Amino acid sequence: MNNKKFYAQIRHSCQATTNGAIDIYTFLVLEFKNDKIYPSYLTIPSQQQSIKDPINYKFENKIVYLAKPLDFKEDLGTVFTYVNENLIPKKKQNESKFIFRPSLDHYFKRNK
């Protein structure tokens, strides 16, 4: 899992300016490096990123086990399954409204 990033969209808003409207997207980001997870919030288009404290994890049989919960307002739990190159938080009800994808492309593809 080292040197991988995963993104989950949590918010989309629109801001009015004198030059028109600007779409603002906020993502939860999980970055795996140096055998730790670096969670953060990422805001686009500003590219502003607020990084939380790193967390130790263990990766076994396509499951990520965190040493402690992530420091997000959103409760994601401490177990993620790795399915089709996505990370999915595993909740007690086995339902999750967040899917962490390996790139932002999924969120910004335009239909032609």
C-alpha positions as CSV (number, residue, x, y, z in Angstrom):
1,M,0.0,0.0,0.0
2,N,3.0,2.3,0.3
3,N,3.1,5.4,-2.0
4,K,-0.7,5.3,-2.8
5,K,-3.4,8.0,-2.4
6,F,-7.1,7.5,-2.1
7,Y,-9.8,10.2,-2.4
8,A,-13.5,10.3,-1.3
9,Q,-15.7,13.3,-2.1
10,I,-17.5,14.6,0.9
11,R,-18.8,18.0,-0.2
12,H,-19.6,20.0,-3.3
13,S,-20.6,23.7,-3.1
14,C,-20.8,26.7,-5.3
15,Q,-19.4,30.1,-4.6
16,A,-20.6,33.2,-6.4
17,T,-18.0,35.7,-7.6
18,T,-18.0,38.8,-9.8
19,N,-16.7,36.6,-12.7
20,G,-19.3,33.9,-12.2
21,A,-19.7,30.9,-10.0
22,I,-16.9,28.6,-8.8
23,D,-17.5,24.9,-7.9
24,I,-15.7,23.9,-4.7
25,Y,-15.1,20.3,-4.0
26,T,-13.9,18.9,-0.6
27,F,-12.3,15.4,-0.4
28,L,-11.1,13.1,2.3
29,V,-7.6,11.9,1.3
30,L,-5.7,8.8,2.6
31,E,-2.1,8.8,1.7
32,F,0.0,5.8,2.4
33,K,3.7,6.4,2.8
34,N,6.5,5.4,5.1
35,D,4.3,2.6,6.5
36,K,1.8,5.1,7.9
37,I,-1.5,6.7,6.7
38,Y,-1.5,10.5,6.4
39,P,-5.2,11.5,6.4
40,S,-6.2,15.0,5.2
41,Y,-8.9,17.2,3.8
42,L,-8.3,18.5,0.2
43,T,-10.2,21.5,-1.2
44,I,-10.3,22.0,-5.0
45,P,-9.8,24.3,-6.9
46,S,-7.6,26.0,-4.2
47,Q,-5.6,22.8,-3.6
48,Q,-5.7,23.7,0.2
49,Q,-4.9,20.6,2.2
50,S,-5.2,20.2,5.9
51,I,-3.1,17.1,7.0
52,K,-3.9,15.2,10.2
53,D,-1.5,13.3,12.4
54,P,-0.2,10.1,10.7
55,I,-1.6,6.7,11.9
56,N,0.0,3.3,11.9
57,Y,-1.8,0.6,9.9
58,K,-1.6,-3.1,9.0
59,F,-2.5,-4.5,5.6
60,E,-3.5,-8.2,5.4
61,N,-5.6,-10.1,2.9
62,K,-6.9,-6.9,1.2
63,I,-8.0,-5.4,4.5
64,V,-6.4,-2.3,6.1
65,Y,-6.5,-2.2,9.9
66,L,-5.8,1.2,11.5
67,A,-4.2,1.5,14.9
68,K,-6.8,4.1,15.9
69,P,-9.7,6.0,14.3
70,L,-8.9,8.7,11.7
71,D,-9.0,12.3,12.9
72,F,-12.0,13.3,10.7
73,K,-15.4,14.7,11.6
74,E,-16.8,11.9,9.5
75,D,-16.7,8.5,11.4
76,L,-15.1,6.1,9.0
77,G,-14.2,3.4,11.6
78,T,-10.8,1.6,11.7
79,V,-11.2,-1.2,9.1
80,F,-11.1,-0.7,5.3
81,T,-11.5,-3.3,2.6
82,Y,-9.5,-3.0,-0.6
83,V,-11.9,-3.9,-3.5
84,N,-11.3,-3.2,-7.2
85,E,-8.4,-0.7,-6.3
86,N,-10.8,1.2,-4.1
87,L,-10.7,1.5,-0.3
88,I,-14.1,1.1,1.4
89,P,-14.6,1.7,5.1
90,K,-16.1,-1.3,6.7
91,K,-18.8,-0.3,9.2
92,K,-20.8,-2.6,11.5
93,Q,-23.8,-2.4,9.2
94,N,-21.4,-3.1,6.2
95,E,-22.7,0.0,4.6
96,S,-20.5,3.0,3.8
97,K,-21.4,6.3,2.1
98,F,-17.7,6.8,1.3
99,I,-15.6,5.1,-1.3
100,F,-11.9,6.1,-1.5
101,R,-10.8,5.9,-5.1
102,P,-7.1,5.8,-6.3
103,S,-7.4,9.1,-8.3
104,L,-9.5,12.2,-8.7
105,D,-10.3,11.3,-12.4
106,H,-13.6,9.5,-11.4
107,Y,-14.9,12.8,-9.9
108,F,-14.0,15.1,-12.8
109,K,-14.7,13.0,-15.9
110,R,-17.0,14.9,-18.3
111,N,-19.5,13.1,-20.5
112,K,-18.8,14.0,-24.1
